[in-house]
Amino acid sequence: MILGDRVDKIKAEVKDRSKYKGITIHMKVDDVIDKDGDLLEIKYTTTFDYTQDSALMEISGTIVAKEDSKEKKRLLKEWKNKKQLPLDYLEKLLNVINFVDSAHGTIVARILNIRPPIKAMKLTLKK
């Protein structure tokens, strides 16, 4: 269960607003950290790449999750062995990250006078 989130770093740069055609979004889980008790910290980075090199925004953050011991063990094992999370868990996680970073990214985009990085659809994963 996701308990909360925090933004650890935001990097944004505008190069040429006139070249804007759209946004490509890339989300990456950087690390999964075992915390005391039933807590996990999931570090991630989302990159909003505005097409034709017009702008770039990168948000790095942490998702705090509370999981029972069986689920926590499963997630940590998958991360240790494959550097990825199980697809069922990853799908939920990416939807949280998408929501959080679209909100934070919209504020940054407003400051920089570029289009907000909003992708409102629900994400699903397939093998």
C-alpha angles and dihedrals in degrees: 000000000000111000101178150317141229135194113234101179140005123193121181135169134177116206107166121351092191092068095059115131103150146313133272115202124205121184122191133182105222101183144348113216125197110227129187118293115349098339131116130186115211114197117204144170126210120194121199105197112192107211126260090023092286096137142344131206125183125187121188120189150146130251116203114211133183115210135170115253095261094051093042091052091049093051095046092047092051091047093047094047102037107012089237138091126240111275094241091056095038092056092057092043095051091051090054091047091047092053095044096046094044088056095046092039091054091059092049091045090053091053091049094042094237130125115282115255097238124157103169100182123106111253122229129186130216130184 
